Amino acid sequence: MAHLIELVVALGSVLVLAISSLLWKLAAHRRRFQDLPKPPHSFLFGHLLLFLKVARQFPAKIPIAVVISRIQTLYQLPDLFYLDMWPLTDGFMVTGDRIVANQFLNDYPRHPLVLKEALQPLVGGTRGLVSPDLSEWHSSRTTMRSVFSVTNVQRFVPNMAQYSMQLRQALLQRAKAGKSFPMIEPVEKWGADLTFCYLLGEDTGVQKGGWGAEANAQVQELVAQADHPFSVNPWTNYQQKQVRSRCQYRVRQMILTALIGALNQEKPVVDGEYLALIDSLAAKYREEYPGRTEWDADTLAQHVDTLATLFLAADVSSMVLTYVFCHIAQDPEVAAELRKEHNAVFPGDAQTTLDALRQNPSKIKELPYTTAVIKESMRLRPPGLSGTLAPNGHTVNFKGTEHSLDGLFLFTNLFRLQSNNAYTSSPQSFDPTRWLPQPSTELADSWRPFQRGQHSCMGENMMMPGLVTALLMTVRDVDVALAYDDGDIRLSPELGGVAYMEGNFAAKPARGLPVLLTALAQ
């Protein structure tokens, strides 16, 4: 009996010490950031319960950035404020201020937690573009930079036009059927066709049912996994992990096969033709290791992870184009102005336009209003998140007050930054003309869906002409109308109404943007 009492006392002492230690750490953490701007704050729970309360006001898959924006609005917080999410993280310093955002995006390295928690589980690896080792990450970007140059992308424009012609045909077939459908479905296939061809240097036939269609299906399943909520049921988590592993294995095997083939089948460089990423990687390897016909294990691991990351990026382009169609569908004047510009620069039918782009790919640059429509859509519905980690000793000055950033996760809320009324008038209005002939300095500096500095996305050089080409090849031939049901969830207009954003990896319009198409007279 005495031994049992001693054991109980010992366990009680350990429990008291553990609770005391936790409370001491909690108090120290709360004091550390007590002077920062923030919403109502609980000593015990910080802002965790507040965040969950606001998040429950939205559909389950609403982007985190939207929840944070709502918190800022509810509590009239400045464009630099703190969210205490300890012990999940040390905390978030959130900004929608362009000057502070410049510091967040340009002065600090990527936060490894973003890679570990978000991208690595989807990619299925930790190397190349998802490596937390900054030197390896920079090396991977440097290796592929020339492939994403403006010159190389311009050489790819005829391919873009051909895939956009296939998208046009798919949309005309849908129009003929006369039934509503999710616009994201054909657009996803178009985006995958462009991306896979640019990376691998071959037509994988996504829209035509080739082997790329299988790869795209696996990529879409992986993207869907990114938005599955965490479950307390271990069996559910196990099943989700199995799905991810199966999809990753299939995608990575396709990439592995393509890499091996590229090293053993050297393609001649043809003047005026684009250089695919996989051929560039193989050429650099042969130059560094003459005579080798097999990849070394380390290089192969890096390239597989990098290409797997870029395969996932195909989903972002489809999200952007779908939202452009969403805005066009709601504004007949914008659609009319697009057609007017397209007819002026590319008179004739779709085939004539395709031939013109094959002869002169640079002509795609002569569509400023079309580019403005895309930029305006991305301003209101930006893809992705932007997170970094501040080194110790760093501070930020906001309206004359210096705030410590030590150990803080820095989050630039693009959703807020790009619709900040300090930088543009009527920020919730869809107005492409605000970009013409030149946007204001404040507007241009606050627009950053592709990030800036060391965080910049090289895919911008490819995505923008790809989107322009898709609109050029489709808008003159089909009219788009939204086809949501009366009972569908409808958020406030600034959040997109019935076409609100769903997901965090590449947030898409709710229900994939159901539309009804009408073929226009040729």
Beta strands, then each sheet from edge to edge (+ up, - down):
strand 1: 80-83
strand 2: 92-95
strand 3: 181-182
strand 4: 387-389
strand 5: 395-398
strand 6: 401-404
strand 7: 409-412
strand 8: 478-482
strand 9: 501-502
strand 10: 508-509
strand 11: 514-519
sheet 1: 1+ 2- 7- 4+
sheet 2: 3+ 11- 8+
sheet 3: 5+ 6-
sheet 4: 9+ 10-
end
